Amino acid sequence: MSLNLFDFFRDCVQTQESKILFILMIIAIAMIVDFITGTIAAYVNPKIKFQSKAGINGILRKIASMLLLIVFLPVSVLIPGNAGIALTYTLYFGYLLMEVKSIIENVGKNGTNTSLFSDVVSKLSKLDNK
């Protein structure tokens, strides 16, 4: 019996709780990709100073962010009705968008053409500044 990748993903999001945990997993993967692309950008781009202290600070910020996102899960249950779930989705998707924006910026610093995503990044930057 072969397992189709998309069937596996559909099985992972059968319930509301599993969807939220699935998004949290995607955020964790995006954090790892963001750190890797940022490290590569610092190594490849001569305009960026490659420092281990900056990398350690980045890792610590990612860990603190993940802890905050995890702590919000039980807090969201205390919010009446479905508002807690809606707030969790909003928080998680917002954070995921900021990670994607950072990944695109890092890839651009590597010298890769990211003009395809420039409109998306500029709109996310405007939201980030509000």
C-alpha positions as CSV (number, residue, x, y, z in Angstrom):
1,M,0.0,0.0,0.0
2,S,1.6,3.3,-1.1
3,L,1.0,6.5,0.8
4,N,0.3,9.6,-1.3
5,L,1.9,12.7,0.2
6,F,-1.2,14.8,-0.2
7,D,-3.4,12.1,1.4
8,F,-0.9,12.2,4.3
9,F,-1.3,15.9,4.7
10,R,-5.1,15.7,4.5
11,D,-5.0,13.1,7.3
12,C,-2.9,15.5,9.4
13,V,-5.6,18.2,9.3
14,Q,-8.8,16.2,10.1
15,T,-9.7,18.2,13.2
16,Q,-9.5,21.8,14.3
17,E,-6.8,21.0,16.8
18,S,-4.7,19.1,14.3
19,K,-5.0,22.0,11.8
20,I,-3.6,24.4,14.4
21,L,-0.7,22.0,15.3
22,F,0.0,21.5,11.5
23,I,0.3,25.3,11.1
24,L,2.6,25.4,14.1
25,M,4.7,22.7,12.4
26,I,4.9,24.8,9.2
27,I,6.0,27.8,11.3
28,A,8.8,25.7,12.9
29,I,10.0,24.6,9.4
30,A,9.8,28.1,8.1
31,M,11.9,29.3,11.1
32,I,14.6,26.7,10.3
33,V,14.5,27.7,6.6
34,D,14.7,31.4,7.6
35,F,17.7,30.8,9.8
36,I,19.5,28.7,7.1
37,T,18.8,31.3,4.4
38,G,19.9,34.1,6.7
39,T,23.1,32.3,7.5
40,I,23.8,31.7,3.8
41,A,23.0,35.4,3.0
42,A,25.5,36.5,5.7
43,Y,28.2,34.1,4.4
44,V,27.7,34.8,0.7
45,N,27.0,38.6,0.7
46,P,30.0,40.7,1.4
47,K,27.8,43.6,2.6
48,I,26.6,41.5,5.5
49,K,29.0,40.8,8.4
50,F,29.0,37.1,9.3
51,Q,28.9,37.0,13.1
52,S,28.2,34.0,15.3
53,K,26.7,36.3,18.0
54,A,24.0,37.5,15.5
55,G,23.3,33.9,14.7
56,I,22.9,32.9,18.3
57,N,20.6,35.9,18.9
58,G,18.5,34.8,15.9
59,I,18.2,31.3,17.3
60,L,17.2,32.6,20.7
61,R,14.6,34.9,19.2
62,K,13.2,31.9,17.2
63,I,13.0,29.8,20.4
64,A,11.3,32.6,22.3
65,S,8.8,33.1,19.5
66,M,8.0,29.4,19.3
67,L,7.5,29.3,23.1
68,L,5.2,32.2,22.9
69,L,3.2,30.6,20.1
70,I,3.0,27.3,22.1
71,V,1.9,29.1,25.3
72,F,-0.9,30.8,23.4
73,L,-2.5,27.4,22.7
74,P,-3.9,26.7,26.2
75,V,-4.7,30.4,26.7
76,S,-6.9,30.3,23.5
77,V,-9.1,27.6,25.1
78,L,-10.0,30.1,27.8
79,I,-11.5,32.5,25.3
80,P,-15.2,31.9,24.9
81,G,-16.8,30.5,21.8
82,N,-14.7,30.0,18.7
83,A,-12.9,33.4,19.2
84,G,-9.9,31.6,20.7
85,I,-9.5,29.4,17.7
86,A,-9.9,32.4,15.4
87,L,-7.3,34.4,17.3
88,T,-4.9,31.4,17.2
89,Y,-5.3,31.1,13.4
90,T,-4.8,34.9,13.0
91,L,-1.7,34.9,15.2
92,Y,-0.2,31.8,13.5
93,F,-0.9,32.9,10.0
94,G,0.4,36.4,10.7
95,Y,3.6,34.9,12.1
96,L,3.9,32.5,9.2
97,L,3.6,35.4,6.7
98,M,6.4,37.3,8.5
99,E,8.6,34.2,8.3
100,V,7.9,33.8,4.6
101,K,8.7,37.5,4.1
102,S,12.0,37.1,5.9
103,I,12.9,34.0,3.8
104,I,12.2,35.9,0.6
105,E,14.4,38.8,1.8
106,N,17.2,36.4,2.7
107,V,17.1,34.7,-0.6
108,G,17.3,38.1,-2.3
109,K,20.4,39.0,-0.2
110,N,21.9,35.8,-1.6
111,G,21.8,37.3,-5.1
112,T,18.7,35.4,-6.3
113,N,16.2,37.3,-8.3
114,T,13.1,37.6,-6.1
115,S,11.3,40.2,-8.3
116,L,8.4,37.7,-8.6
117,F,7.7,38.1,-4.9
118,S,8.6,41.9,-4.6
119,D,4.9,42.9,-4.7
120,V,4.0,40.5,-1.9
121,V,7.0,41.5,0.2
122,S,6.2,45.2,-0.2
123,K,2.6,44.6,0.9
124,L,3.7,42.5,3.9
125,S,6.2,45.3,4.8
126,K,3.4,47.8,4.8
127,L,1.4,45.6,7.1
128,D,4.4,45.0,9.3
129,N,4.9,48.8,9.7
130,K,1.4,49.5,10.9
